[in-house]
Amino acid sequence: MINVISSDARSSFDRGWLRGSHSFSFGEYQDPENTAFGPMRVANDDVIAPGRGFGAHPHSDMEIVSIVLNGKLRHEDNLGNVAVTGFGGIQRMSAGSGMIHTEHNASDTEEVRLLQLWFMPQTKGLEPSYETTSFDPAALAGALVPIVSPDGGPRVATIHQDMTIYLGRLAKDETLTFNQDSGRRMYIFSIEGKLGLDGEYLLNEGDTARVEQRDSIELQGNEDTFYMIIDLP
């Protein structure tokens, strides 16, 4: 089953200093029929104005991944971590038993755009932790590059859930097949361009697809495309 959700169907907002969209029930957007997809709870596409951001706020029992698409994002937390991340960098926070952090646009002149993704951990009450990793943007061409996984790695952030986040790029008319174990889910997001699925569905820029009961899917670049796939239990 493939459920395509258009960009227009997401809950969009503009607060001046912050604009973006929510793919799941979040904040002022409340939809009891759209609270999760497997362990996935949040998929926010945010743009933060120069010099602005989120003040100190708490989290617990949540795996939070920030993928910076352009600009610079600054993180600071009560564990003493401070980091500034641009495109090619990943921030992963395991809030566990409790953590307080801030997120700000590190630039006074340029916007920062990020995808922030929240997932329920496999185990509650973990010791809080934070890490930054980086991937090679050039490696995305014609491939799917893991950027977050349970096993981690030199360029892969470690997450406390049975799931993997991939990024990839396809040139126009280029194809790639993604395979996964039986009984799992896929969450697909077209970040830029138009992405075809199995020759039957088309994701325009900003569209997402929630895929179940499929062990593989063929991806087609209907034009040069930058996209994300999350392999979920």
N, C-alpha and C positions, 0 to 999 in steps of 0.2 A: 504494500500500500504506500503510495506517495501522496502526501498532502502538501500542495504548494500554497504558500501564504504570501500574497503580494506585499510589496513595500507599503502601499497605501493602506493595507489592513492593519499595519502596526500602529500602536498608540504613539503619535508624535506630539511634541511639545516644544515651546520656545519661551524661555524665561529671560531672554536677553543675554545673560552671562553664560547660560547653558541651553543648548538645544539638542534634540535627538529623537530617538524612538525606542520603545520598549516592545520586545517580542513576546514577553510573558507578563502576567499580572504583576504590577510593581508600582509602589508609591501611590499616586493619585489614580492611576489606572488599575481598577479592580475588576477582574473577570474570573469568577470561580470555575469556569470551564477551561481556563487557560493559565494554570498555575505551574505546570511542570511538563517535562518530556523525559521520562526516566528520572535520573538524578539531577537533570538540568533544571534550574530554577529561574535564572535570569540571563537575558541576552540583550544588553543595552548598547546602542550605537550613539555615543555622546560626542558633542563638540563643545569644548570649554574655551571661553574667551580669554584673551591674553591677561595674565596676572590674576586670574580668578580660579576658584576651585572649591572643594568640599572641606569644611573645617573638621576638627577632630570628632570622630564618631566611632562607636563600638560595633564589633561583629563577633559572632560565636558560631561554632559548628558549621562552617561554610568554607568551601574551597573557592577562592576568588582569583580569576585570571584576567589580567589586563593586557590587551594587544594594541599597541600604539600604531596607528596607520599613518599619521603625519604629525609633526610638531614634537614637543617634549613634555612628558608627564613626570612630575615630581611626587614621590611617595616618602612619607615619614611616619614612623610608628613608635609605640611605647616600648618596643624591644630594643630601640636604638638604631633601627635600620633607616637609612636615608639613601634614596636612589633617584636618578633622573634617567628616563628611558625614551628613546626615539624609535623610529621604524627599524625593525630587525631585532628589537628587544622585547622580552616578555617579563611581566611581573606576576609572580604567583604567591598568594598569601593563604596560608591555612590558619583560619581564625581559631579553630579548636576550642579550648576552654575559655577563651576571651582575649580580645585584642583591640586596641584603639589605634586608628591611623588617620592621616589626612592625605588628600590628593589635590594637587594644584597644577595648573599650566605653568611650566617653568619659564616661559617666555613672556615678556611684556609687550611683544609686537605681533606674534603669530598665534593663531588658534592651534589647539591640539585636538585631534580626533582619535578616539579609542573605542574598541569593543571591550566591554566588561561582561564577563561570563561568570555565573555563580553555579556551583554544584554541591549537592549534599555529599559529605564524606562517607566512606564505608563505615567508619567508627567515630562515635561522638567523644568529646572530651579530650581530644589530642592536645599535645603540647603545641602552642602556637608557633608558627615559623613563617619565614619569608625568604624568597630568593628571586634573583634576576638571572635570566639567561639570554642568549642571543642566537639567532639563526642567520644563515647566509642568504640574503634575498636573491642572489643570482641562482641559487640551487632550486628555487621554486619553478623555474621554467620547465614545462613539460613533465613535472613530477609532483608528488605529494610528499611534503616534508613534515615529519612529526615535530611539534614544538612543545607539547606537553604530554606526558604519559606516566603511568604508575612506576615505571622503572627509571625514568629520568635519563640522564646522560650528559655528555660534555656540552651539548647545545640544546638539551631538552629539559624543561622544568619538570619536577616531580610532583605528582598530584596524588592525593589519598582517595582515589576512586578508580574503578576498573574502566578506564576510558582513555582515549587518545584524541588530541586535537591536531589536525593537519592543515597546512596552508599549501596552495599550489597556484600555478598560472598555466593557462592553455592559450596558445596562439589560435587565430581564426582557423577553423576546420581541423584542429588537432584534437585527438581523442585519448582517453585514458580510462581504464577499468579499475574500479575500487572494489575490493573483495573484503568481506568480514565473516566472522563465525556466525553460524545459524542462531537465530533467536535474538539477535542484537538490533539496535536502532542506529540510524544515521540522522544527523542534523546538518543540513547543507545551507550555506549562505553565499550568495553572489555579492562579493564586496564591490567589484567593478566589472562592467561588461555584461555579456549575456551567456549563460551557461545552459547547455542542453542536457537533459537526463534521459537516457535510453531512447533517444530519438522521438520521445512522446511528449515530454514536458520541457518548458523553457523558463528559466529563472532570469528575469531582467535584473538590472542592478538594484540591490536592496531587497530582493525577494529571498525567501527561505523555503526549504522543503523539510518536512519531517517524514522520514522513511522507516517503515516497519515491514517485517516479513519478507525481506529481500536480502539475499546473501551477497549480491553484487549489483553494481550499477555502472553503466557506461556514461562517462562525462564527455561532452563535446563543447569546444569553444565556438560558439556562434559568432563571436568576435573575440578579440583579445580579452581574456577574462582572468580576474584574480578572485579566488574563492577559498572558502573554509569548509572542511568536513570534520565533524566530531563523531567518533565511533563510541557509542554508548551502550551500556547493558540494558 
